[in-house]
């Protein structure tokens, strides 16, 4: 049975630009329905934090480490907020009939200067074998050097893809994929079907892989880790279902040199 | 710096006999205040599930393992419910100013036929060194033999006490401690200051260590594991603070033969 890891961006299930944590109920409901419809083999879900994470982290600076009592409290509060968001996601998944189960990666994850060293994956493997759908999410995590750093959903996805030898990795983001130029500035920007290195993009003369800040980092993480993944637009109805069913013509494939999966 | 592990029974912070999950807000608030007041050195909190756990587990039978799709869903739903209870506990703790952080033990815990094999404790140790207060809770957990079993707060407490070499272990329950006879049936029942074995109690002619079903199991787990712990009445105002401050005259000490802590 194939293993798919699907990441749902925080920009899809939350109101990303809200300063207060705010869920996007309608989109969350739709996304959960699409996941249920497309599920095909074993599935791990990972969701981002959106407005549940970025505002509090930027305000308190805990991603750079802990240096006072206020940051200690913010570390805990940020984790609690992520658990609340995750509870809502799991509730919606459950309504569709999927056996979703929350997994707090930071209960075992160890970071070092912002780099992930370790997540305990034995339970995740066991739950997948049972037929469950583990649901992980971006979290603030214990860092041996600086006390705390952020373990993003994007980092969890590459770690699990390699550890569990995933067959398919899908990033549902809020853009169609990766363009050769910034599509907001260039009318002739072309959606790339396939991307092998970030260098190719520089050759085209554009420094913008995409307007969303996280896209370049997302891609370089995948390429550096040797994980092949498809980036799709999770805001467009039907895309998540199609991608889960194995549709090859959508979004952009970030193609790592190593052939570790079937994409 | 000493390490204290405090367990708050689910019968204190939830309405224990409710069929639906129902929190006891007033008691939760008071308990959190008392913890803040009494905290003394490093502290781990563990809370029980009360009406957030027992009804759904009894209804679905997941503590005996997973044998159908409905139980798979119930496993996930039970976990999500525990996370919701934990979120509320952490929120109240945060209001008192304590740097509480949720830790979902079942993200790494492995069970075998209902017995705990393993919990990853590296993160917990790291968080304690930072000055945080990890908050664990009873959870349904992955079981290598039967798919799922219950990892109770009482089992977590003995595991962590041994793994982290705790100095003080406190059980805040809904009774004053352990009596020589069932105090509801015998007016002359005496609260034991100290308990060395369960056998002693049989000698007194009483089969009832206590009216709450869990007490005998709780005690035998502590004695078998070699963990010395104080059982106090967490419903009585001030007891939790006193116990955290090291007051020796309250409740019942379950005294293991091994001297692993200062009690």
Interface residues (C-beta under 8 A of the other chain):
Chain A: X66 X69 X72 X73 X75 X76 X77 X79 X80 X83 X84 X86 X87 X90 X91 X94 X97 X98 X99 X100 X101 X102 X103 X104 X105 X106 X107 X108 X109 X110 X120 X122 X123 X126 X127 X130 X131 X132 X133 X141 X142 X144 X147 X148
Chain B: X66 X69 X72 X73 X75 X76 X77 X79 X80 X83 X84 X86 X87 X90 X91 X94 X97 X98 X99 X100 X101 X102 X103 X104 X105 X106 X107 X108 X109 X110 X120 X122 X123 X126 X127 X130 X131 X132 X133 X141 X142 X144 X147 X148
